[in-house]
Amino acid sequence: MIFLTGGRGLLGSTLAERLSLAHLPYLASATRGPAQPPFTLCDLQKPETYPSGDVRWDMAVHCATQLEGPGIYDGNMLMTRNVIDFCKQRGIRKMIFVSSSNAASPLQDEYSRSKRDSENLVKESGLETVIIRPTIIFSDRDTKNINQMMRLLKRFHVALIPGSGRHRVQPVAVEDVAELILKCVRNWDSSKNAAYDIGGGETLTYKEMISRMARALSTFYIPVYIPMPILYMMADAVSTLTGSRAFTRDAFRSFVTEKLMDNRPIEEKFGLRPRPLSEWLAEIKRRRR
């Protein structure tokens, strides 16, 4: 049995579908009901809510993450510690941790630090482990990230572009990330004790990505370039007035920092060639006709 965290998140739900199709039994954590098997209600920050009972566990796949709100660093670190402790208490020797491309960067925002330090917890756990580092994820079912940008573009016809817009991005399809995890599950002995980076099948500048989104939506837009010093001033003002750590200089710096991944290792090892964002955008355009 596989313990899957974040079973109702974008990646977790996609992986759950893949596990079902592969006839691999799993129990997935959910924070809200109803939660009928293969889902179970579980607050990953509270060990007492973790699954109990006589279950023969084989592996844990930790997909859940806190992306926003207060306490991002502490929340992500606590969840990772609790999952590791659950593995040790229940005799689980195998763990897959879904990190982020941010972990491989020098960024110091709360999210990036939480992923970097969580990776260290996983590596030092004594378990057999696999770490997956995806770039920003896109999907038809996503309500944030790429889809949110497209909704704003379609509605307001304005694109806010930080800095010059020349920083490069490499969005990856959620199906490709789920497929990489599944390949690691199925080929554990040859996959374990390693980290695998995964980005999309193409690299675009930020402003190129916005342009292709607009073409897919058959809409026009006005690019509004916001110099980074202005964004930093805005971050300082918001932090001072609200006390929020969500809009800090580090958070804006994270947004424009290139986090590109070399897909050659996963192509050579698993035969996995991630899908280009442009291919997905072309499908959206065809569906809109």
N, C-alpha and C positions, 0 to 999 in steps of 0.2 A: 504494500500500500504506500502511495506517495502522499505526503502532506504538502499541500500547495497553499501558500499564503497569497492573499490578494486575489482570491478566485473570482471576484466580480469586477476587478479592474480591467483595463483595456488589454494588457498583456496576459494577465491571469486567466481571464475568460477565454481568450483565444487559445492559450495553452491547454485549458481544460477541455475544449472541443477536440484538440489534436490528441490528447490522452485518451479520450473516449473512443475516437476513431481507431486508435491503435490498440484498444482493448487493454489499456493499462489502468488498473484501479487507483483511484485517488480520493482524498477528502480535502476539500478546499475551504479555507477560512472566508467568512463573510462577516461584515460588521453590522449588517441590518437583516432582519427577517423578511419574509419567512425563509427558513434555511433547512430544507429537506435534503437528505443525502442525494448527491455527493457533496453537499455544502453543510457547514456547521458554523454556528455563531461563535465568534472568537474575537476578542480584543487583544491584538498581539502585544500590547503594552502591559497586559495583565496576565501573568502566568497561570493564574487559577482558572482562566477561561479556556485554556488550551484543551484539545481533545483528551478524553480519558477512556477507560475501558480496555478490554483485551483485544488490541489490534496489533497485528504483525506488521510493523512499519519497515519500509525498505529504504526510503529516501525522503528528504525535505527539499522543496524547491521554493526559495524565498523571493517572491516577486513583489510583495507589498512594499510601498514606500510612501513617505510623507513628502509632498512637493511644495506645500504652501501652508500658511498659518503660523502661529507662534510655536517655537520649540522644534524647528525642523531637525536640527542637529541632534538634540537629546532624544527626540522621538524615534528617529531612524536608528540611532545607536542602541536604544533600549529594545526595539523590536529585534534587531540582529542578535543581541545578547540572549534574549528570551528564546529565540528560535534555536540557537546553538545549545542552550541549556536543555530545551525540550528534546533535542536530538540525543544528548548524552543521557538524559534520564530514561528515555524510551529505547535505548539501544540502537539508535539510528546512526549508521557510520558514514552515510553519503549525504552531501548537501550541495545544492546548486544555489548560488547567490547571484541575483540580477543586480548588478551595479550600474554604472553609467560611464559614458565617455568622459564626463567631468572628473572622474576619479583619476584619470591619467593625465590631467592638466594641473598646473600650479595654482588654480583658482582657490580663493579663500572664502567664498560665500558659504553659508551654513550647509546647503545641500551638497555642494562639492566636497566639503570637508567630511560630512557624514558618510558619504559613499567611500571616500578614501580610507577613513578610519574603520568603517565597517568591513572593508576588504581585509584590513589587517587583523581584525577580530576573527574573521573566517579562516584566514591563512594560519593563524596561531591556535586554532581550536582543537587541533589534533584529529579532526575528521578528514575523510577523503572529500575533497572539494573541487568544484568547478566555479569559476567566476565569469559572468557574461557582461560585457560592457557595450551596450547599444548607444548609438547617437539618438537624437530626437526622433520619436516614433510617429508614424502617420498611419491612418486607417480610416475607412469609411465610417466606422463606429465611434471615432474619437470626437469628443466634444471640446477638446482644448487644442493647444499647439497649432498645427497646420490648418485644421478645419476651422478653428476660431479665427485665425487670420483671414481665411477665405470668406467667412461670413461678414466680417467687418469690411473687407474689400468690396464685396457685393453690395452691402447696404449703404456705406458712406462714400465709396469711390475715392477714398484717401488711404495712402499707405505711409505709415510713420516708419521712417528708415533711420536707425541709429548710426551715427557717424557717417562714413562715406557709403555704406552699404556694400563695400567690396569684400567684407569678410566672407569666407567660404563656409557653406553648410553641406551636410550629407545626410538628410533624413532617411530613415530606414523603415520599411514596411513591418507592421507588427507580426504578420504571418512569417516573415523571414526570421525574426527573433525567436518566435515560438518554435519554428522548425529547427533552429540551431540547438535550442534547449532539448527538444525531443531527440535529436541525433546524439547528444551527450548522454541522455538517459539510456538510450538503446546501446550505446557503445562505451559504456562506462570505463572499462579497464584501460582503453586506449585514449580516453578523454580526461581522466581524473587528474587532479593536482595541477591544473593549468588555468590560465585566463584567456578568454577569447574575445577579441574586439569585433564589432560588427557595425558597419555603416551602410548607407544605401548604395545602390549601384551607380550613382553619379555624384559628382561634386559641382555645386553651383555657387556663385556669389549670392549674397542675400537679395540684392536687387534683381538678379536674374530669376531667382525663385519667385519673387513677387510678380514679375512680368509674366512668367509662365502660368502662375495662378490666375491672373487676370485673363489671359487667353483662354484658359480652360473654362472660365466663367462667362466668356464673351462679354466682358465689361471693360470700362475704362477706369482709370484712377489717376489721382494727382499725387506724385511722390513728395513727401515732406521730410526733408533731411534735418535731423536734430543733432547738432554737434555734441560730442561726448561731454565737453565741459558743462554744457547746459543740463544734460542728463544728470551729471554728478551734483550740480547745484540743486536740482529737483530732488534727488535722493537725500541730500543733506536736510533740505527743508521738511520733507515728509518724515524722516527719522526724528527730527527735532520736535515737530508739532505733534506727532502721533505716538512716538516711541516704537513704531513698527520696524522690524528688521527685514521685512519682505522687499522693500525698495531701498536697498543700500547701494553704495558705490560698487561693492563687490558683486551684487546681483546684476547691475547693468553691465559691469565688466564681463561677467559670465556670458551674457547674451551675445556679445560681439567677439568673444574669444573663439578662435577656430578650434574645433574638436573633431578632427578628421581621423578616420580609421582605415587601416590597411586590411582589405578583405582577402588578400592572397592566402594567408594561413588557413582560413576557414574554407576557401575554395579548394585548396590542395588537400586538406585533411578530410573534409566532409562533402566536397563537391557542391557546396552551396554558393550560388551566385545571387546576391541580393538584388531585388527589383529597383530600377531607377524611379525616382519620383516622377519624372516626365511621363513615364508609361502609365502611372496611376492617374495623373492629371489628364492624359489623353482619353482615358476611359471615362472620366467624369464629363469631359466635353462631348463624347459620343452619346452618353446617356441623356444629356441635356437637349439633344437635337429632337 
